[in-house]
Each structure stands twice: as C-alpha cells, then as structure tokens.
Amino acid sequence: MDEWVDILDANGKPTGESCLKSEAHQKGLLHPTVHVWLYTKDGRVLIQQRGKHKDTHPSLWDVSVAGHVSSGEDIKTAAVREVEEEVGLAISEQDLEPIATFKAIHKISEDFTDAEFHHVFLSELKEPLNRLTKQDSEVDALDLVPLLQFAEETWGMANTGKYVPHGVDYYKTIIKEIKKRL
C-alpha cells in the first residue's frame, strides 16, 4: 500500500516535505519507520518472517513488527498502529520503550533505495504466540526464539542468510537492551 511519508534530512530532522512512499524509495529519500521488538520475561524474542512478495528482503526473518510512519503521524502512534496491524496485539504508547534510532540505507535496485531512520522500541509480550494474528499480506510466519539463539544467529552472524541484514551494531543493541530487562 502506498502512503504519504515525511522526508528527513541526513540527521533525521523533518525537511517539511512529504511524498508517496514509492517516490521516497525511488529517489532514495530518507523517511521514518518504526521497529518494535517484542520479548517475553522468560527470555524469548518474537520474530516475523517477511512476506514472500515484499519488495525488500522477502521471506527473511526480521523484527517483531516494523512499518512506515505516515506523514504527520507521531512515532509512537505509528508503532502502536503497526503492532495492531501486523500481529493483532493491542498495546498502548506506555508499553513502548524507545531504545535507539538507526539510519539505514539499502540499495535494492537501480530505482529502489530504502533510506530510513528506524525508531526502535522494546515492548514486553504478555500474550502467548497462539493468541497473535499475523497480517497475511505482510507476514508469512511468527516465531518465538530464545534470546541466546537469536544472539548467536544475528550478533554472532552464524546464520546471516536467515535474517534481514540490519548489521551487527543494530542486533547487538537489541539483544543487550532485552537482556537488561530480563
């Protein structure tokens, strides 16, 4: 679905301009996204397998929930909306813990550059996996994996072909922040 997004400068500040997401991707314009990592108190992390028809990183495992921030939308409001849309879980803004913002630029093809500032949050998952409802158009599967396994497969880069290549620093930050909360 194409939507309007706000354009950001190289430091992540709004430029005052907005355009369709497709145009932002075509021109490689920076825009905001949200990443919400859901974890359980017993040390597991919710991961999603991206839909096989996604434009970027199809079928790879990724953050629990991710999505674009619509033009004029508050970052936390977007995060709450995306959690509801992608996994069917109702949370509040108070359930979100902001942990970092990462600038990420991925050249997918000649006319597609994903240039984003990922606003990353943690949120404790209190519902069992079987209570979540994945958004079929975006998500092929959901899984809860032990934090140690997740760390070995991302930070340790033991299984780099399985996950979206966010980079070691990104994954290291997620793992360390979740570990602090266990």
WOPE-V450960 format. One line per field, one symbol per residue. ss: DSSP state (A for helix, B for strand, O for the rest). psi: psi as a letter, one per 30 degrees, with the letter a starting at -180 (. if undefined). burial: b if it has 9 or more other C-alpha atoms within 8 Angstrom, else e. Layout:
BEGIN
ss: ???
psi: ???
burial: ???
END
This chain:
BEGIN
ss: OOOBBBBBOOOOOBBBBBBBAAAAAAAOOOBBBBBBBBBOOOOBBBBBBBOOOOOOOOOOBBOOBBBBOOOOOOAAAAAAAAAAAAAOOOOOAAAOBBBBBBBBBBBBBOOBBBBBBBBBBBBBOOOOAAAOOOOOOOBBBBBBBBAAAAAAAAOOOOOOOOBOOOOAAAAAAAAAAAAAOO
psi: kklklkklafggkkfflllkeeeeeefhkklklkkjjkllfghlkklkkkkfgkekhkglkalekllkklkfkkeeeeeeeeeeeeggkjllfffkjkflkkkkjjjeaegjjjjljjjkllkkjfkleffkjkjefekelkkkkkeeeeeefdefhfhffelkifleeeeeeeeeeeeff.
burial: eeebbbbbbeebebeeebbbbeebbbbbbbbbbbbbbbbbbebbbbbbbbbeebeeebbbbbbbbbbbbbeeeebebbbbebbbbbbbbeeeeeebeeeeebebeeebeeebbbbbbbbbbbbbbeeeeeebbbbeebbbebebbbbeebbbbbbebebbeebbeeebebbbebbebbeeee
END
